[in-house]
């Protein structure tokens, strides 16, 4: 397909675009070049990502047709203070839900705390936010969306838990169209996170996949199990355990039912 970034650059938020036919990982490249002196936000996008990463040791499977990109932002330039950085994954997931849901109106699009987007119970999108050691402080937001890479072509162990826009709609948008929608919503929601973060929280709660389910969460120090009670205004997941209510600002959902 042909990649045309004219509309993205004309919109005015993204200041610099780096495009590649192939990359190991857009996040890896964005981190290696995080001190780039060109104007930000900076978009790094590739036609085919060969070694995408998720949180921890997780890998992101992406065959041709997936949308894989990273956005490098300067949070202080946007007005996002450091104490709101832990909320970013949830805020970005909420933004992607809002951007993608109109493309698949017959599907149930949900935010799986803290960094995945699901459609009809299967994973559609993953998010990875990383902090390179540079001055001024910058954040790398990695996003992978299954657009035209059908689950039918995925390995058997992946097929059962993934979906894509082309699997959910006979008139799925192109990757460029999805990218434009996500970037536009990100600009809006990151601005809200800076100025009025509570205004985003109702959207997160309405989209929360885990509310009412029994979940098991690990944050590297403790493991909690209990009934999920939704997402707080600051992005924390609320879980009612045998020891009472708990709030978790970070961690990995190991299981939910």
C-alpha positions as CSV (number, residue, x, y, z in Angstrom):
1,X,0.0,0.0,0.0
2,X,1.0,3.6,-0.4
3,X,1.7,5.6,2.8
4,X,0.6,9.3,2.5
5,X,1.3,11.3,5.6
6,X,0.1,14.6,4.1
7,X,-3.1,14.8,6.2
8,X,-1.2,13.8,9.4
9,X,1.3,16.6,8.9
10,X,-1.3,19.1,7.8
11,X,-3.3,18.4,11.1
12,X,-0.4,20.1,12.9
13,X,0.2,18.0,15.9
14,X,2.9,15.6,14.6
15,X,5.9,17.7,13.7
16,X,8.3,15.0,12.4
17,X,7.7,11.7,10.6
18,X,10.2,8.8,10.3
19,X,9.0,6.1,7.9
20,X,10.6,2.7,7.3
21,X,9.7,-0.2,5.1
22,X,10.9,-2.6,7.8
23,X,12.1,-2.2,11.4
24,X,12.7,-4.6,14.2
25,X,10.7,-2.4,16.6
26,X,9.5,1.1,16.3
27,X,9.9,1.6,20.0
28,X,13.5,0.4,19.9
29,X,14.3,2.8,17.1
30,X,12.4,5.7,18.9
31,X,14.4,5.0,22.1
32,X,17.7,4.9,20.3
33,X,17.0,8.2,18.7
34,X,15.2,9.8,21.6
35,X,17.6,12.7,21.8
36,X,16.7,13.7,18.2
37,X,16.8,17.5,18.0
38,X,14.0,17.8,15.4
39,X,10.6,19.1,16.5
40,X,8.3,16.9,18.5
41,X,5.9,15.1,18.7
42,X,7.7,12.7,16.4
43,X,6.0,9.8,14.6
44,X,8.0,6.6,13.9
45,X,6.1,4.2,11.6
46,X,7.0,1.2,9.6
47,X,5.3,-0.9,6.9
48,X,6.4,-4.2,8.6
49,X,7.6,-4.7,12.1
50,X,9.7,-7.8,12.6
51,X,10.3,-7.9,16.4
52,X,7.6,-5.9,18.2
53,X,7.6,-5.9,22.0
54,X,5.0,-5.9,24.6
55,X,5.3,-5.4,28.4
56,X,8.0,-7.5,30.1
57,X,9.0,-10.5,27.9
58,X,5.9,-10.4,25.8
59,X,6.3,-10.2,22.0
60,X,3.9,-8.6,19.6
61,X,3.0,-10.8,16.6
62,X,2.5,-8.7,13.5
63,X,2.4,-10.0,10.0
64,X,1.9,-7.7,6.9
65,X,-1.2,-5.6,7.3
66,X,-0.7,-4.6,10.9
67,X,-0.3,-1.0,11.9
68,X,2.8,-0.5,14.1
69,X,4.1,2.9,15.1
70,X,5.5,4.9,18.0
71,X,4.9,8.5,19.0
72,X,7.7,10.4,20.9
73,X,6.3,13.2,23.0
74,X,7.7,15.8,25.4
75,X,5.1,15.5,28.3
76,X,6.1,18.8,29.9
77,X,5.6,20.6,26.5
78,X,2.0,19.2,26.4
79,X,1.5,20.0,30.1
80,X,1.4,16.5,31.5
81,X,3.2,16.5,34.9
82,X,5.3,13.5,36.0
83,X,2.8,12.4,38.6
84,X,0.3,11.7,35.8
85,X,2.7,9.5,33.7
86,X,1.4,6.3,35.3
87,X,-2.0,7.2,33.9
88,X,-0.7,7.3,30.3
89,X,-1.3,3.7,29.3
90,X,-4.9,3.8,30.4
91,X,-5.5,7.3,28.7
92,X,-3.9,6.1,25.5
93,X,-6.0,2.9,25.5
94,X,-9.1,4.9,26.1
95,X,-8.2,7.2,23.2
96,X,-7.7,4.2,20.9
97,X,-11.1,2.8,21.9
98,X,-12.7,6.1,20.9
99,X,-10.8,6.3,17.6
100,X,-11.5,2.7,16.5
101,X,-15.0,2.0,17.7
102,X,-16.7,4.0,14.9
103,X,-14.8,1.8,12.4
104,X,-16.5,-1.4,13.8
105,X,-19.9,-0.2,15.0
106,X,-21.2,-3.8,15.4
107,X,-18.4,-4.8,17.7
108,X,-17.9,-4.3,21.5
109,X,-14.7,-2.3,21.9
110,X,-13.2,-2.4,25.4
111,X,-10.2,-1.2,27.3
112,X,-8.3,-4.1,29.1
113,X,-6.4,-2.3,31.8
114,X,-3.8,-1.2,31.6
115,X,-2.6,-1.3,28.0
116,X,-4.7,-3.4,25.6
117,X,-7.8,-2.8,23.5
118,X,-10.1,-5.7,22.9
119,X,-13.0,-6.1,20.4
120,X,-15.6,-8.8,20.9
121,X,-13.5,-10.4,23.6
122,X,-10.3,-10.6,21.6
123,X,-7.1,-8.5,21.5
124,X,-7.1,-5.9,18.8
125,X,-4.4,-3.5,20.0
126,X,-1.5,-3.3,22.3
127,X,0.3,-0.3,23.9
128,X,3.8,0.0,25.4
129,X,4.9,3.3,27.0
130,X,8.6,3.6,27.7
131,X,10.8,6.3,29.3
132,X,14.2,6.9,27.5
133,X,16.9,8.5,29.6
134,X,17.1,11.9,27.8
135,X,16.9,15.6,28.5
136,X,14.4,17.1,28.1
137,X,12.2,14.2,29.3
138,X,10.5,12.4,26.5
139,X,8.1,9.4,26.4
140,X,7.8,6.8,23.7
141,X,4.3,5.5,23.1
142,X,4.3,2.3,21.1
143,X,1.1,1.1,19.5
144,X,0.3,-1.9,17.5
145,X,-3.2,-2.4,15.9
146,X,-4.4,-5.4,13.9
147,X,-5.9,-3.8,10.9
148,X,-5.5,-5.9,7.7
149,X,-3.6,-8.8,9.2
150,X,-6.4,-11.4,9.6
151,X,-6.3,-13.8,12.5
152,X,-6.7,-16.5,10.0
153,X,-3.0,-16.1,9.1
154,X,-1.8,-16.1,12.7
155,X,-0.1,-19.0,14.4
156,X,-2.6,-21.3,16.1
157,X,-1.6,-20.1,19.6
158,X,-2.3,-16.5,18.6
159,X,-5.5,-17.1,16.6
160,X,-7.6,-17.9,19.7
161,X,-7.0,-14.6,21.4
162,X,-6.6,-12.0,18.6
163,X,-8.8,-10.2,16.1
164,X,-8.3,-7.5,13.5
165,X,-10.4,-4.8,11.8
166,X,-10.5,-6.8,8.6
167,X,-12.0,-9.7,10.5
168,X,-14.6,-7.5,12.1
169,X,-15.8,-5.4,9.2
170,X,-16.3,-5.9,5.5
171,X,-15.4,-2.2,5.0
172,X,-12.3,-2.0,7.3
173,X,-10.4,1.3,7.0
174,X,-6.8,1.4,5.7
175,X,-3.8,1.6,8.0
176,X,-3.3,5.2,7.2
177,X,-6.9,6.0,8.0
178,X,-6.6,4.3,11.3
179,X,-3.4,6.0,12.1
180,X,-5.0,9.4,11.3
181,X,-7.9,8.7,13.6
182,X,-5.7,7.5,16.5
183,X,-3.3,10.5,16.3
184,X,-6.2,12.9,16.2
185,X,-7.8,11.3,19.3
186,X,-4.4,11.1,21.1
187,X,-3.9,14.8,20.6
188,X,-7.3,15.5,22.1
189,X,-7.0,13.1,25.0
190,X,-3.4,13.9,26.0
191,X,-4.5,17.5,26.1
192,X,-7.3,16.6,28.4
193,X,-4.9,14.5,30.6
194,X,-2.9,17.7,31.0
195,X,-5.8,20.1,31.7
196,X,-8.8,18.1,33.0
197,X,-7.9,14.4,33.5
198,X,-11.1,13.6,35.4
199,X,-13.0,14.3,32.1
200,X,-11.5,11.2,30.6
201,X,-12.2,8.8,33.5
202,X,-15.9,8.1,32.8
203,X,-14.9,6.9,29.3
204,X,-12.3,4.5,30.8
205,X,-14.9,3.2,33.2
206,X,-17.5,2.7,30.5
207,X,-15.0,0.8,28.3
208,X,-13.4,-1.3,31.1
209,X,-13.3,-4.9,30.0
210,X,-12.6,-6.2,33.5
211,X,-15.3,-4.6,35.6
212,X,-17.4,-7.2,37.4
213,X,-14.9,-10.0,36.5
214,X,-12.7,-12.0,38.8
215,X,-9.1,-10.9,38.0
216,X,-5.6,-11.9,39.1
217,X,-3.0,-9.1,39.1
218,X,0.7,-9.2,39.7
219,X,2.7,-6.0,40.2
220,X,6.1,-7.7,40.8
221,X,5.8,-7.5,44.5
222,X,2.4,-8.9,45.3
223,X,-0.3,-11.0,43.6
224,X,-4.0,-10.0,44.1
225,X,-7.2,-11.8,43.2
226,X,-10.7,-10.6,43.5
227,X,-13.6,-8.8,41.8
228,X,-12.7,-5.9,39.6
229,X,-14.6,-2.7,40.5
230,X,-13.5,-0.6,37.6
231,X,-11.0,2.2,37.1
232,X,-10.4,5.2,39.3
233,X,-10.0,8.8,38.1
234,X,-6.2,8.4,38.3
235,X,-6.2,5.2,36.2
236,X,-5.8,2.9,39.1
237,X,-7.6,-0.5,38.9
238,X,-9.9,-1.2,41.9
239,X,-10.0,-4.8,43.0
240,X,-12.1,-6.1,46.0
241,X,-10.0,-8.9,47.5
242,X,-10.5,-11.1,50.6
243,X,-8.5,-8.5,52.5
244,X,-10.8,-5.7,51.3
245,X,-10.6,-3.1,48.5
246,X,-7.2,-2.5,46.8
247,X,-6.0,0.0,44.3
248,X,-3.4,-0.8,41.7
249,X,-1.7,1.8,39.6
250,X,0.5,-0.7,37.7
251,X,0.8,-4.4,37.2
252,X,-0.1,-7.2,34.8
253,X,-3.4,-9.0,34.6
254,X,-2.4,-12.7,34.7
255,X,-6.0,-14.0,34.4
256,X,-9.6,-12.8,34.2
257,X,-12.9,-14.6,33.9
